Amino acid sequence: MRLACEVDLSLLGIGSEALLWIATGPGVLETTGHELSRHPQVRFAAATTGAANLLVAVAADDLNGLYAFLTQTIGSLGDVRGLEVTPILSSVKRTGLLRPSAI
């Protein structure tokens, strides 16, 4: 059995979400993933394969908060070789549950 609590992030003041595809050196992958996983804005962090070897889901108050996370938190990490940001504009399903339409 797995319990999951799904909260509408907008009720918590979260207005901006993004997936970060980070390419790091293999020697710092685990350290970087663990460091980011402890950050309060990080919802999910996982090692992966391909052009990026770290996937991080981030939630921020707004675009300014996301920008600060990218420039300050990610910018301060060592051996980041590449970063792609995929903003999440809208979600319709999470944790297996369909989200009610706002329309």
Stockholm file with secondary structure:
# STOCKHOLM 1.0

chainA/1-103         MRLACEVDLSLLGIGSEALLWIATGPGVLETTGHELSRHPQVRFAAATTGAANLLVAVAADDLNGLYAFLTQTIGSLGDVRGLEVTPILSSVKRTGLLRPSAI
#=GR chainA/1-103 SS CCCCCCCCGGGGTCCEEEEEEEEECTTTHHHHHHHHHTSTTEEEEEECCSSCSEEEEEEESSHHHHHHIIIIIITTSSSEEEEEEEEECCCSEETTEECCCCC
#=GC SS_cons         CCCCCCCCGGGGTCCEEEEEEEEECTTTHHHHHHHHHTSTTEEEEEECCSSCSEEEEEEESSHHHHHHIIIIIITTSSSEEEEEEEEECCCSEETTEECCCCC
//
